[in-house]
Amino acid sequence: MSKLAQWWAAQSPTDLAWLGVGLLGQAMFSGRWIVQWLASEKKRASTVPDAFWYFSFFGGLLVMAYGFYRLDPVLVVGQFGVLVYARNIYFVRRGQAAKHRSAEAAE
């Protein structure tokens, strides 16, 4: 425990702020599975809700930003999935817009 206290004391306020960014990103990235699990339980079938992609994207961006701050290529390269998450968000939003247009046309 004393090593952790020493490490903590040696961190600058900037380092601690970035640690918070990284931890928030990791919590969001991990939380996406809870979102998916709850949505599947509600439907009683495997499903990927829209929120999954938003949690993935924003969590991945935060972890990637932390990786850039730390100059950690493993973290940075590991988060290039944000491109896939962004594409899925594009498809979700495009689908929602199409539903909205068809609902307006039906009125």
N, C-alpha and C positions, 0 to 999 in steps of 0.2 A: 504494500500500500504506500510505503514511503517513496518508492520509485515513481508511482503515479503522481504523488503530490509534488515531487521534484520536477517531473516533466511539465505538469500543469503550471507551476511557478515560473518555468523557463519560457513559457509561451508569451508572445506579445499580444496586445489587444487585437491587432489585425489578424494574427494567426488564430486566435480564439473565435473571432467573428467568422473567418473562413471555415473553421472547424464546424461551427454552427450551420453554415451553408451546406457543407458536405453531409452532415448528419441529417439535416432536413431533407435534402435530396434523397439520401438513402432511405429515410423513413417513407417518403412518398413512393419511391421505386418499389420498396417492399410492400407498402400498403395497397398497391395495385392488386396484389393477389388476394387480399382480404375483400376488396371491392368485387373481384371476380367470383370469389367463393360465395359471398352473400347473395349476389345476383343469381348465381346458379342454384343456390338453395331455394331462393324465392320462386324461381321458375320450375324447379325440380328437374332441370336439364342443364347440361353444360352450355354456358353462354359467355360471351365477352361483352360487357356493357361499355358504352361510350366512355364512361369515367375511367375505365382501365387505360385507355389510350392517353387521356390527359394526365393521369398519374404517371404513366410511363414517360411521356414526353417531358413534363416539367421536372420530375425527379431525375431523369437522365441528364437534362440540361444543368441542373444544379450540381450533380456529381461531376459532370464534365468540367464545369467552371472550377470546381474545387481541384480537380486533377490538373487543370492548367495552372492554377495558383501554386500548387505543390510541385509543378513540373514533373508530374508522374505520368509517363506515357501509357502505362497499363490502365490507369483510370480513364485517360482521355480516349484511347482506342477502344476500350471496353464500352464506351457510351455512344459509339457511332450508330447504334440502334435508334437514336433520336430521329434519324432520317426516315426510318420505317414508321416510327410512331407518328411523325408529322404527316406522312402520306396517309396513314389510316385516319387521322383526324380530318384531313382533307376529304376523304371519302365519306366520313360520317357527316360532315357539314354539308357536302354536296347532296347527300341523300336527304338530309333534313330540309334543305332548300327546295329540292324537287317535290317533297311531300307538301311543303307549304304552298308552292305554286299550284299543285294539283288541287289542294283544298280550296284555294282562292278561286280557281277556275270552276269548281263545282258549285260555288255559292251563287 
